[in-house]
Amino acid sequence: MVWHFKSFDALTKAELYAVLQLRAEVFVVEQACAFQDLDGSDDRAMHLLGQQGGQLVAYARCFAAGIKFAEASIGRVVAHGRVRGTGVGHVLMREAIARLQQHWGAQPVRIGAQARLKNFYTQHGFVATGAPYVEDGIDHLEMRRPL
């Protein structure tokens, strides 16, 4: 797996296309969820791209504290269907946390997680906070990873 951590402006057209294609494939088509993926935040994020054989198979976007939440945050966490179940998702989360902390310093991290993935995120040190909520028709919960 080859990892790249880039600002929006540093993404090539091909990388941006691959990111948007993967996000649409999983979050819109596979999950049958019509939602506004292009939320106006990509230009404020650092983008973590995981490639295998030159193809994007894992992705997350990372934000400094104060953009999505008071804490730094990770979102749009996605692994291509062909690599799910291989541990790539766990590698992606470890890499996202490490890159975020290298870039902005060690600090707590907050996510808005799909509720069905609570156990996955718990394995990476995240703890559920607050009540579950529905976002775009999918049950979510906020989770925080303390410093």
Secondary structure, DSSP 8 states (H G I E B T S, - for coil): -EEEEEEGGGS-HHHHHHHHHHHIIIIIIITT-------S-GGGSEEEEEEETTEEEEEEEEE-TTTSSSSEEEEEEEE-GGGTTTTHHHHHHHHHHHHHHHHH-S--EEEEEEGGGHHHHHTTT-EEEEEEEEETTEEEEEEEE--
